Amino acid sequence: MRDPNRLYGFYAELANLHAKYFPDLRTGQLLTNFHSWLFSVKGVDPFFPEEDKYLTYFKEFCGEK
């Protein structure tokens, strides 16, 4: 079983990026847009990435790369 404590840092970073880059979007809007981008642009099914890779993709989606 994965350590559930890994989620605190993940969600904190996700919340920081949400607030910084997309403060006007509701969470559902943001995640739907991100998952659509992830699948159509990167060819990645959002079901599979681990949290660290998910954040890497999300930062790219935000324009941090």
Beta strands, then each sheet from edge to edge (+ up, - down):
end
